Structures are given as C-alpha cells and as structure tokens.
Amino acid sequence: MDFGFSYNFPAIKGVQAGQDYYIAMCPLRVIPKIFLFDEDEIPPEHRAQRILNKNRIPDITNYIIDNPDDYVFSSLTASIDGDVDFTPVSKDNTFKDMGMLAISLDSRFLINDGQHRRAAIEEALKINPELGSETISVVFFIDTGLKKSQQIFSDLNRHAVNTTSSIGILYDYRDKLSMVTKDIVDSIPLLKRYTDKEKVSLSKNSPKLVALNHIFNSNLKILGVAKGDSISDNDEEFLKLFWETLTSSLDEWNQVLNKQISPKDLRMNYIIGHGVFFEAIGLVGNYLRKYHTDEWKSYIKKLKNIDWSRTNSELWEGRSIKNGRVQKNAQTIKLTAIQIKKLLGLPLTQQESSMEDEFLKGVSK
C-alpha cells in the first residue's frame, strides 16, 4: 500500500471478533500531536467518551511528575479512520504478527479510552520534556468513518468494576495517610483482627467490626485534611495515640476483642459498631486536638460512660438512627458528633449550634 508519508510504530497484530487490531508503542511526545481532542470540533454523535473533566487532569499530571521513576499507565485505546499498512518483521509464523504499523498522515484518531491520560501527558511534557522519549502502549482499532467509536467505548466500560475505596487505601503506598492508617490497623490488636480491608460497608453478619475506609475517613476528619494532602510526623504520632486511647476506652469494643460479644451483636445493639460513629468521632477528635491539646485523652476516656445503645432513642434517634436504621451520611455524621460533644460537656461551634437548633426544631414539631 502506498499512501505517501505516514506515522510508523513497532506493533503487534491481533484479532478480535474476526477483525484485526494493533498494539503499538508510542513515544509520549507523539501522543498530544496525533490524538487531538477538541470538544467543540467533535460532534456528539462521533465523540467516543464523556466530555473531558478538566478537574481530573492536574491530579494525573502531578502523579507523572512526582513519580518519574515508577509511574504506571495502562494502554490508550483509539479508533483510526484512515489507511493503515502492517509489515511483519518476518514471514515465519513465529514473527508474522510482529512488525511495523504504518498509518497515513491524513488519518483521524479518536480516543475511546484514556482521554484524561492523554491530556495529562500533554501537560506533563510541558513541565518535563524529557518524558517525551518514554512510551505508552496504544491499542488501535480500524474504524472507517469513526462509526463504531461510541460502541467501542460502551463495550470497554460495560463490565468495568471500580475497586472499593478500602482496596484503594490498602494498595496505596504513595499516600502517607493511607500508609499511616494501615500501620495503625496493624499495630492495634482490635483493629488488626476486626478491620475489613476490602469492603466499604459491612453486612449485618460480617465477622469484622469496621471497614478500612471508615478508619481512613476518620483520620481525614481528625486532621482536618483532604485526601492526598501531606501530613506531618506530629499528625502521624497523634493519630496513633488517638486510636490507642479510643480502642482501650470503649468497653463494648474490648468485649468484642475478648470474644464476650460478636461484631454482629455489637452492630445489632450499639451505634459504635457502625461507620457513622467512626467518622463522627473523627470530628470530635479534630476539635479536641485543636482546643484541648493537653487533656484530650481524658475526654476520650469519658466515652465509656456514654450509653451507645441503639435503643436509646433519646440520644440517637434522628442523629445516627432514622426509622430504626443506622444511617451514615454527612448530616448524620455531624449530628452524631454534636451529640457526643454535648455528652462530653464540650461547647459547640457556631455552625454546630445552628445545626443543632435546626435539628431540635424538627424534633419538637
């Protein structure tokens, strides 16, 4: 095939559904040049992805720049509308699917999967041009007229399952708070034995007490930081001491550790077996660290004097419990934290006071 000048990539040819496709190694510097993305120029019927979410790009860009020695990217997937020619390196059957892929310069490329990676690569190259010689694999499908691009995108994502946030924390060795959270879990007997490191919520019959993401979210609230923020050595030290104090202060938790009651019984009878408590206590911990630096431990130890029973509707109905069920959302977490502060004799902030007033008005109606 002779179509003049072309892009040329080392590639491997494969077959799916009776159609040839190609896996090529593309230098990063080439990616922004051949994979153009202009939402205004691509009509909706030919767009192969959602509209680009530009808020995601800085995070991916920073990931590349901050980890130049060990960043990892999965393949881009793209459709080609144009002439292609594959030349094997040998006619031998062993090597007939290995060769050079030539794509005409006037071809159109449309990304089916990886538009945000493409945009982040472009931004990363502006900061560190030396990355341009590194490569990313691209899976090319031939799609004359780009008629199949949307179906390819749909098929690629049809069976995709996102990992749980707990697994994301478990597998993360870059984020310091994730690592600190795992260290805390492994160093405290109760948490080591009764933390589910995969799920984000526990069934009523689960043999575990808490999900890893609940502890992580509690730590975010204790420190008053957002996911991905840096934390200090003092932050790490406080978190470890906080959890040691908390786990030793709640009698019901120690009954679980001593196998006097099961995690299932704890969840059935007490709110401290649910995620709403873990995250609410994170808010209380943040307040204690700010305003009771020297005596925060004494307040945490007073938690043993609180009645955590789900049947105590006077304390928890409308806060942790609604219509007889424990519920966890932003409002129930805050209302539970407010109640805990009141029971500990701690003053409410102006925002908490306003929220409490609104809650009490609703109760009195």
N, C-alpha and C positions, 0 to 999 in steps of 0.2 A: 504493500500500500504506500502510495507516495502522496503525502499531503503537506509537503514543504516543511517549514520549521515546526518543532514540536517540543513538548516537555518530555523528558526521558527519566524514568525511575527504575531502579532494580526492583523486581517484583516477583511474586509467586501467584500462579493462576490456580483458581479453584472452581468448583462447580456446585451451585445450589439451585434446586428446582429446575435442573436442566439448563441453567444459564451460567455463562462464565462470569466470574468476578475476579478481582485482583487485590492483593495486599502489597502495598508499596511502602518503601522507606523514604520519607520526605524530610529534607532539612527544614528546621524551624523557620529559617529566613524566607522560605518559599511559601509557607502557609498563608500569611496575610496577603500575598500577591495573587495567588491563584484562587483562594477561597474568599471572594468578596462577599460582603454582607451589608446590604443596604435595604432596610425595611421599606423605604419609600419607593424603591425601584422594582421590588419583587412583589407582584400581585398576590393577594391572599391565596388564590387557587393554586399557586406554584410554590408557596412557602412550605418548606419541609419541617419547620419547627415553630415553636411558640415565638412571639415577639421577644427580642433579646432583652433580658433583665439586666440592665447595666449595673445594678447594685451588686451583682454577684462577681463582676469582673475584678474589682480590686482585691478581693479575698484570694481568688485564684492566682492573680498576678503576684501578690505577696508570697504565696506559697512557693511559686517558682523561684523568685528572687531570694527568699530567705533559706531555701534548701537546694542550693545549686548542685550539691554533691549527692543528693538522694531523693529528688522529686520523682514522682511516678505518674505517667499519664497513660490512660487506655487509648485505644485507636480512635481516630476520627472515622466517620462513615460518610461517604459522599456519593452523589449521583453525577455521572458525566453525560452531557449532551454534546456529542461530537465524535470525530473519528479517532479510533484507537488501533494500535497495532502491537501485538505481543510477539517478541522474537525469543525463542528458547535459547539457552546457552549451549544446548546440545540436543541432537536428535535421539540420543539414548533415552530410553524410557525412564531411567532414574532421574534425569535432569530436564525432561521435556516441559515440566510445569514451572521451571525456574528460568528467569530471563530478564529482558528489558521491556518495559511498557512505554510505548510512545503515544502521546496524546496531542492532538493538533492544538496549536496555539489559540485558535478561534473557538475552542470548546467552552461550554458553560459548565461550571461546577456548582453544585448546591449541597451544602452540608445537611445530612439527615440526622446526625447525632454528633454533638461536640461543638456547637456554635460558641458557647461560652469559653471553652478551652481555646478555640481559635482566637477569640477577641483578647483573652488574657495573654496568649503567646505574643500577639502583636504589641501589647503594652509592655510585656517583659523585655522584648527585644529593644524597645526604645531606651530602657534603663540599662540593659546589659546586652549589647550587640554580640558579644562573644558566644551567646547561646545559639546564634544562628546556624552554627555548624552541627549542632546536635540534631537528632532526628526524632520523628514520631511516625508511627505506622498509620497508614490510611487505607481503609477498605473501600475500593471503588466498585460501584455497580454501574453498568451501562444502562442509561435511561433516556432514550431518544425523546426529545420534546419535554423532558422532565415530567412525564405524565404519572410516574409511579412514586415520586418522591414522598408524597404525603402518606401513601400506603406503607412505604418502607419505614418511615418514622413511626407510624402506628404499630407496625409489626415488631419493630425493635423494642418498643416500650410496653407491648401487650402483656408480657409475662415478667416484666421487671418488678422486683420486690426490694424496697428500700430496707437497709439494715435498721434495727432499732437503735435508739439513742444510747441505750445501755451498751450494746455491742460497739457502737462508735467510740464510747469512752474507754471500753476495755481494750480496744485495739489501737488507741491513740497514744503514741509515745513522743509526740512533739509538744502537746499542750501540757503545761506544767500542772494546771489544776486537775486535769484528768489523771495524771500520774500521782499527784498527792492524794486524790480521792481513792485510788486503788491501793496506795500504801496504807491509808487509814483503815480501809476494809480488811486488808491482810494482817494488820497489827493488832486489831481488837477482836478478841475471841467471838463475841456475839455477832459482829458484822461478818467476820470471816466465815462463820458457819451458816448464817441465815441471810446472806445477801444473794439475790438472783442477779447474775452478771449479764444476762441476755435479755430478759423481758423488761418492759417498761411499766407493766402493771401486773399484779398478782391475782390469780384466781382465788376463790374462797377456800379451795382445798390445797393451795400451794404449801409445801413444806418450808418455804422461805418467809422471812419477815419483811424484807424491804428489797426494792429493785435498785440497782446501781445508779440509775439516772436520778432517783429521788435523793440519794446522798449527794450526788454531784450538784443537783439543783439547789439543795440546802446550802452547800458550800458557796455557790454563787450568791445566795441571799445573805449569808453570814458576812461575806467580804464586801458585798455591795458592788460586785463587778459583773461584767457581761462575759459571755462565753468567748474565749480567745484572748481576753485581757491578760496582761502579765501580772504575776503575783510575787510578793517578796518572801524572803525567808521567814520574816516575822509573821506573815499571813499563814504560811505553812505550819509554823510552830503553834499558832493559835488554834488552827483547825484541828490539829491532832489532839491538843489538850482539851478542846471543847468536846470532841466526840468521846474521849476517855471519860470526861466528867459526866456527860449526858448518859452514856450507856451504863455507868455504875450507879446513877441516881434514880432510875426508874425501876421500881420493884417488879412490875409486870414483865419487863424485858429480862430481868435476871431470873424470873420464874421460867421463862422460855429457855434461857441458857442452861438452867439446871433441870430442864425437862419436866418441870412440875405442871406446865401447861404447854399446849402445842401452838405454833404460829396460827393455825386455823382458829383455835379457841380465842387467841388474842384478837384476831381480826373480827370475830363474831361479837366480842364483848367490849372492846375498847377502841377508841379512836387512835391510840398511839400505835396501832398496827396498820396504819394507812398512810399513803403518801401525803395527804393534806396536813397531817401532823408534822411530818419531817420537814416540809417546806415552810410551814408556819413557824416552827422552832428556829428555822434559819433566820427569819425576820426578827425574832426575839433576840437571837444571838448577835445579830448586827447591832441592835440597839444597846445591848449590854456591853459590847466591846467599845462602842463609842462613848457611852455615858457612865459606865460603871467598870472602868478598867481594872480596878483593884479588887472589887468584890463580886465580879460576875459569877464566879464559881458558887458562891453562897446562894445566889438566886437560882442557878441551875439545880442545885441540890434540893431546893424547895419544891421542885416539880413533883417529888414523890408524895407530897401532901395533897395533890390535886386529884379529884375524882375524874378519871378518864373514861368512865363507863358510858357506853353508847345510850344506855337507858336514862342517863342524867340529861333529860331534855332541857331542863332549865339552863344548863351551861352550854350545850352543844347544838340544840335544835336551831336550824336556820343558819348555823355557822359551819360546822363540819358535816352536819346531818340535815338532809332535806327529805321530807316524806319517808323517813325511816331508813334512808340510804346514805352512806358516807359519800360525799362528793368532793372532788378536787378541781377547783378552777381558781382563777386569780382572786375572785371575790371571797370564796370560802377560805382560801389560804389567809387572806388579810383579816377576815373576821375571826378566824380561829386564833391568829396571832394576837389580836386585840384582846380577846378573852383571856388568853394566857397571861398577857401583861397585867390585866386587871387583877387576876388571881394572885399574881406575884407582888402586887402593890406597886407596879411601875406606872408612871404617868404616860398618857397617850400624847402623841404628837398632834399638831393642829389638824393635819389631814386625817389621822386616825379618829380624832374626836368627831369630826364631821361625818365620817363614815359610820361611826358608832351611833351617832344621833339619828341618822337616816335609818339605820337598822332597827333601832328601838321604836321609832315612829311606826315602822311597818309592823312590828310585833304588837304594838298597842292597838292597831286598827281592828 
